[in-house]
């Protein structure tokens, strides 16, 4: 990474720490990890590499935050590692020990600790698995060799402009992804939302697309969706049609302790129309954290949420989450893993 490059002005995820951790899986063996980070370098892959043809790849996304006392801590390390294990199992590939994934994350963060910007910046962490078997006749078989690695990115805000009200377009025809891949955090999942998102940016000046096939609200291309007012927080119940966000789960825990009534259920579009008159809406995710929604585009209609600005409940929940992530308050849930350096 160029030391003169500012993570708050560079595109999110375009800057990288100078070391990473790598483990390899050979056919008939187990994952081999040397036990330390190495200098970041390119891989050499055979043109027939399984991941390039049949999508045998998945990843995780989590963050390490500089604490108010100067230390560094990873947020919900165990939960992200466990979700990656589930994604790998969904690809029908050999699953590494969850402790190995956690160790590689910690080692990568520690090796790149100096790249971590102060709040509101953070060190974004991307564990990744790619199937490396060189074969193009295995569309119906998993790769039994792989590379597991962890890279890091010093980042600022996910959405350009920081905390601002977003414009969301609701897509009622196209689903977010397929049930087979809904809970797997892989490229095949995300690319399904790419076309509709680009179309919505072009046609509706939208920041994101909220997928609601048949009028049933699910999630955006990269975030879970919430409604909130002074009493309640409402979000779509979990099923296999979309990702089960770690930030989503964190916010529901915090909301419960703050006294909100929690409703995880189907959320029809008609309810969103009525909610807009008095309530708030926001997105959540590791990269975006909590992003307020100011305007929703529905079937050609521009619907303003509340006064169109970030709401007090949205900001209250965001502060409750980031205060724990940054070590400003006690962590009663054991969500932080302190990293040397």
C-alpha positions as CSV (number, residue, x, y, z in Angstrom):
1,X,0.0,0.0,0.0
2,X,1.2,3.5,-0.8
3,X,1.8,5.2,2.5
4,X,0.5,8.5,1.0
5,X,-2.8,7.0,-0.1
6,X,-5.8,8.1,2.1
7,X,-8.2,5.2,2.8
8,X,-11.0,7.8,3.4
9,X,-10.7,9.0,-0.3
10,X,-9.7,5.8,-2.1
11,X,-12.5,3.4,-3.2
12,X,-13.5,1.0,-0.5
13,X,-11.4,-2.2,-0.7
14,X,-8.9,-0.8,-3.2
15,X,-5.9,-0.5,-0.7
16,X,-4.3,-3.5,0.8
17,X,-2.0,-4.4,3.7
18,X,1.5,-5.7,2.6
19,X,1.2,-9.2,4.1
20,X,-1.4,-12.0,4.1
21,X,-1.9,-15.5,5.4
22,X,-2.1,-18.5,3.1
23,X,-3.0,-22.2,3.6
24,X,-3.1,-24.8,0.9
25,X,-5.1,-27.9,0.5
26,X,-3.7,-30.7,-1.7
27,X,-5.6,-33.6,-3.1
28,X,-5.8,-36.3,-0.4
29,X,-4.3,-34.1,2.3
30,X,-5.4,-31.5,4.7
31,X,-5.0,-27.7,4.9
32,X,-1.3,-26.7,5.5
33,X,-0.5,-23.4,7.1
34,X,3.0,-22.2,7.9
35,X,1.8,-20.4,11.0
36,X,2.6,-16.8,10.0
37,X,1.9,-14.1,7.5
38,X,3.9,-13.7,4.3
39,X,4.4,-10.8,1.9
40,X,1.4,-10.2,-0.3
41,X,2.0,-11.5,-3.8
42,X,0.1,-12.7,-6.8
43,X,-1.0,-16.3,-7.2
44,X,-0.1,-18.4,-10.3
45,X,-3.2,-20.4,-11.4
46,X,-3.7,-22.9,-14.1
47,X,-6.2,-21.7,-16.8
48,X,-8.4,-24.7,-16.0
49,X,-8.6,-23.8,-12.3
50,X,-11.9,-25.1,-11.0
51,X,-12.9,-21.8,-9.3
52,X,-12.5,-19.9,-12.6
53,X,-15.0,-22.2,-14.4
54,X,-17.4,-23.5,-11.8
55,X,-17.5,-20.9,-9.0
56,X,-15.9,-23.0,-6.3
57,X,-15.0,-19.9,-4.2
58,X,-16.4,-18.1,-1.2
59,X,-15.3,-15.5,1.3
60,X,-16.0,-13.6,4.5
61,X,-15.9,-9.9,5.4
62,X,-15.2,-8.6,8.9
63,X,-13.4,-5.7,10.5
64,X,-10.7,-4.9,13.0
65,X,-11.1,-1.6,14.8
66,X,-8.6,0.7,16.5
67,X,-9.7,0.9,20.1
68,X,-9.8,4.1,22.1
69,X,-6.9,2.8,24.2
70,X,-4.8,2.3,21.0
71,X,-5.2,-1.5,20.9
72,X,-6.7,-3.4,18.0
73,X,-9.8,-5.7,18.1
74,X,-11.6,-7.9,15.6
75,X,-15.4,-7.7,15.8
76,X,-17.2,-11.1,16.1
77,X,-14.3,-13.2,14.9
78,X,-15.8,-16.6,15.8
79,X,-19.2,-15.8,14.2
80,X,-17.5,-14.9,10.9
81,X,-15.3,-17.9,10.9
82,X,-18.3,-20.1,11.6
83,X,-20.2,-18.6,8.7
84,X,-17.3,-19.2,6.4
85,X,-17.2,-22.9,7.4
86,X,-20.9,-23.1,6.4
87,X,-20.2,-21.4,3.1
88,X,-17.4,-23.9,2.3
89,X,-19.6,-26.8,3.3
90,X,-22.3,-25.4,0.9
91,X,-19.7,-25.6,-1.9
92,X,-19.2,-29.3,-1.0
93,X,-15.5,-28.6,-0.5
94,X,-13.3,-29.9,2.3
95,X,-14.0,-27.8,5.3
96,X,-11.0,-26.4,7.3
97,X,-11.0,-26.4,11.1
98,X,-12.7,-23.2,12.3
99,X,-9.8,-22.6,14.6
100,X,-7.5,-22.5,11.5
101,X,-9.6,-19.8,10.0
102,X,-9.6,-17.7,13.2
103,X,-5.8,-18.1,13.6
104,X,-5.2,-17.0,10.0
105,X,-7.4,-14.0,10.5
106,X,-5.7,-13.0,13.7
107,X,-2.2,-13.4,12.1
108,X,-3.2,-11.4,9.1
109,X,-4.6,-8.6,11.2
110,X,-1.6,-8.5,13.5
111,X,0.8,-8.4,10.5
112,X,-1.1,-5.5,9.0
113,X,-2.0,-3.6,12.2
114,X,0.0,-0.6,11.2
115,X,-2.3,0.0,8.2
116,X,-5.4,0.3,10.4
117,X,-6.8,3.9,10.2
118,X,-8.3,5.6,13.2
119,X,-12.1,5.7,13.6
120,X,-14.3,6.0,11.6
121,X,-11.9,4.0,9.5
122,X,-11.1,0.3,10.1
123,X,-9.1,-2.6,8.8
124,X,-11.4,-4.7,6.6
125,X,-10.5,-8.4,6.6
126,X,-11.3,-10.7,3.7
127,X,-10.8,-14.5,4.2
128,X,-11.2,-16.3,0.9
129,X,-11.2,-19.8,-0.4
130,X,-10.7,-20.8,-4.1
131,X,-10.9,-24.3,-5.5
132,X,-7.7,-24.9,-7.4
133,X,-8.1,-28.3,-9.1
134,X,-7.1,-27.9,-12.7
135,X,-10.0,-29.6,-14.5
136,X,-12.7,-28.4,-16.8
137,X,-14.7,-31.7,-16.8
138,X,-15.9,-31.4,-13.2
139,X,-19.0,-29.2,-13.4
140,X,-20.8,-31.7,-11.2
141,X,-17.9,-32.3,-8.8
142,X,-16.2,-30.0,-6.2
143,X,-12.6,-29.1,-6.2
144,X,-10.5,-31.2,-3.8
145,X,-7.6,-28.9,-3.8
146,X,-7.8,-25.3,-2.6
147,X,-6.1,-22.1,-1.4
148,X,-7.4,-20.5,1.8
149,X,-6.0,-16.9,2.4
150,X,-6.7,-13.8,4.3
151,X,-6.0,-10.3,3.0
152,X,-6.7,-6.9,4.7
153,X,-7.8,-3.5,3.5
154,X,-7.6,-0.2,5.3
155,X,-10.9,1.5,4.6
156,X,-13.0,4.5,5.3
157,X,-16.8,4.7,4.6
158,X,-18.4,2.1,2.4
159,X,-20.8,4.6,0.8
160,X,-19.1,7.8,-0.6
161,X,-20.0,10.8,1.5
162,X,-20.1,9.0,4.8
163,X,-23.3,8.8,6.9
164,X,-26.0,10.1,4.5
165,X,-29.6,9.1,3.6
166,X,-29.5,6.5,0.8
167,X,-31.9,6.1,-2.1
168,X,-33.1,2.5,-2.5
169,X,-35.0,1.1,-5.5
170,X,-37.3,-1.8,-4.8
171,X,-37.1,-4.7,-7.3
172,X,-40.3,-6.7,-7.3
173,X,-39.7,-9.2,-10.1
174,X,-36.1,-10.5,-9.8
175,X,-35.0,-12.4,-6.6
176,X,-31.8,-11.4,-4.9
177,X,-30.2,-14.8,-5.5
178,X,-31.1,-18.5,-5.6
179,X,-32.2,-20.6,-2.6
180,X,-29.2,-22.9,-3.2
181,X,-26.8,-20.0,-2.8
182,X,-28.7,-17.6,-0.6
183,X,-26.8,-18.3,2.5
184,X,-23.4,-18.9,0.9
185,X,-21.2,-15.8,0.8
186,X,-19.7,-16.4,-2.6
187,X,-19.1,-14.5,-5.8
188,X,-22.0,-16.4,-7.5
189,X,-24.3,-14.9,-4.8
190,X,-23.2,-11.3,-5.3
191,X,-23.0,-11.3,-9.1
192,X,-26.7,-12.1,-9.3
193,X,-27.5,-8.7,-7.8
194,X,-25.0,-6.8,-10.0
195,X,-27.1,-6.2,-13.1
196,X,-30.3,-5.0,-11.3
197,X,-28.2,-2.8,-9.1
198,X,-26.4,-1.1,-12.0
199,X,-29.8,-0.7,-13.8
200,X,-31.3,0.9,-10.7
201,X,-28.3,3.3,-10.4
202,X,-28.7,4.3,-14.0
203,X,-32.5,4.5,-14.2
204,X,-33.5,5.6,-10.6
205,X,-30.3,7.3,-9.3
206,X,-30.4,4.6,-6.5
207,X,-27.6,3.7,-4.2
208,X,-28.8,0.1,-3.7
209,X,-31.6,-2.3,-4.8
210,X,-34.0,-3.8,-2.2
211,X,-35.1,-7.1,-3.6
212,X,-38.8,-7.9,-2.9
213,X,-39.9,-10.6,-5.3
214,X,-43.7,-10.8,-5.3
215,X,-43.8,-7.9,-2.9
216,X,-41.9,-9.7,-0.1
217,X,-39.0,-7.6,1.1
218,X,-35.7,-9.5,1.6
219,X,-32.4,-7.7,1.4
220,X,-30.3,-5.4,-0.8
221,X,-27.3,-6.6,-2.9
222,X,-25.0,-6.4,0.1
223,X,-27.0,-5.5,3.2
224,X,-29.9,-6.5,5.4
225,X,-32.9,-4.1,5.7
226,X,-34.7,-2.8,8.8
227,X,-37.6,-0.7,9.8
228,X,-37.5,1.1,13.1
229,X,-39.4,3.6,15.2
230,X,-39.4,4.5,18.9
231,X,-40.9,1.2,20.0
232,X,-40.2,-1.5,17.4
233,X,-37.5,-2.8,15.0
234,X,-38.7,-5.0,12.1
235,X,-36.7,-7.1,9.7
236,X,-37.4,-10.0,7.4
237,X,-37.2,-13.4,9.1
238,X,-34.3,-15.6,8.1
239,X,-34.6,-18.3,5.5
240,X,-32.3,-19.7,2.8
241,X,-33.1,-16.9,0.3
242,X,-30.5,-14.4,1.6
243,X,-27.4,-14.0,3.8
244,X,-27.7,-14.1,7.6
245,X,-25.8,-11.0,8.5
246,X,-23.6,-10.9,11.6
247,X,-24.2,-7.1,11.8
248,X,-27.9,-7.9,11.6
249,X,-27.7,-10.3,14.5
250,X,-25.7,-7.8,16.5
251,X,-28.2,-5.0,16.0
252,X,-31.1,-7.2,17.1
253,X,-29.2,-8.1,20.3
254,X,-28.5,-4.4,21.0
255,X,-32.1,-3.4,20.2
256,X,-33.5,-5.9,22.6
257,X,-31.3,-4.6,25.4
258,X,-32.2,-1.0,24.5
259,X,-35.9,-1.9,25.0
260,X,-37.1,-2.2,21.4
261,X,-39.7,-4.8,20.5
262,X,-38.2,-7.2,17.9
263,X,-40.3,-8.5,15.0
264,X,-38.6,-10.9,12.5
265,X,-41.3,-11.7,9.9
266,X,-42.4,-11.1,6.4
267,X,-42.4,-7.4,5.5
268,X,-44.7,-6.6,2.5
269,X,-44.2,-3.5,0.4
270,X,-47.6,-2.1,1.5
271,X,-46.3,-1.9,5.1
272,X,-43.3,0.1,4.0
273,X,-45.6,2.7,2.4
274,X,-47.4,3.1,5.7
275,X,-44.2,3.0,7.8
276,X,-42.7,5.9,5.8
277,X,-45.2,8.3,7.3
278,X,-43.8,7.9,10.8
279,X,-40.8,5.6,11.0
280,X,-37.3,5.1,9.8
281,X,-35.4,2.6,7.6
282,X,-31.8,1.5,7.4
283,X,-29.4,-1.0,5.9
284,X,-26.9,-3.0,7.9
285,X,-23.7,-4.9,7.0
286,X,-20.1,-5.3,7.9
287,X,-18.9,-2.8,5.2
288,X,-21.7,-0.3,5.6
289,X,-22.3,-0.8,9.4
290,X,-25.6,1.1,9.6
291,X,-26.7,3.2,6.6
292,X,-29.9,5.3,6.9
293,X,-32.5,5.1,4.0
294,X,-34.0,8.5,3.1
295,X,-35.9,7.7,-0.1
296,X,-37.4,4.5,-1.6
297,X,-38.3,4.2,-5.3
298,X,-41.3,1.9,-5.7
299,X,-42.8,1.2,-9.2
300,X,-41.9,4.7,-10.4
301,X,-42.9,6.5,-7.2
302,X,-40.4,8.2,-5.0
303,X,-41.4,7.6,-1.3
304,X,-39.7,9.7,1.3
305,X,-39.0,7.9,4.6
306,X,-39.8,10.2,7.5
307,X,-38.2,13.6,6.8
308,X,-35.7,12.0,4.4
309,X,-32.8,12.4,6.9
310,X,-31.0,9.9,9.2
311,X,-33.4,9.1,12.0
312,X,-32.7,9.3,15.8
313,X,-33.4,5.6,16.3
314,X,-31.2,4.6,13.4
315,X,-28.3,6.7,14.7
316,X,-28.9,5.5,18.3
317,X,-28.5,1.9,17.1
318,X,-25.5,2.7,15.0
319,X,-23.8,4.5,18.0
320,X,-24.6,1.5,20.2
321,X,-22.8,-0.8,17.8
322,X,-19.8,1.3,16.9
323,X,-19.2,2.2,20.6
324,X,-18.7,-1.4,21.3
325,X,-16.6,-2.0,18.1
326,X,-14.3,0.9,19.1
327,X,-14.0,0.0,22.8
328,X,-15.8,3.2,23.9
329,X,-18.1,1.1,26.2
330,X,-17.8,-2.3,27.8
331,X,-18.4,-5.3,25.6
332,X,-20.9,-7.4,27.6
333,X,-21.3,-9.9,24.7
334,X,-17.7,-11.0,24.2
335,X,-17.8,-9.8,20.6
336,X,-14.2,-8.3,20.5
337,X,-11.0,-10.3,20.1
338,X,-8.0,-8.2,21.0
339,X,-5.0,-8.4,18.6
340,X,-1.4,-7.7,19.6
341,X,-0.1,-4.5,17.9
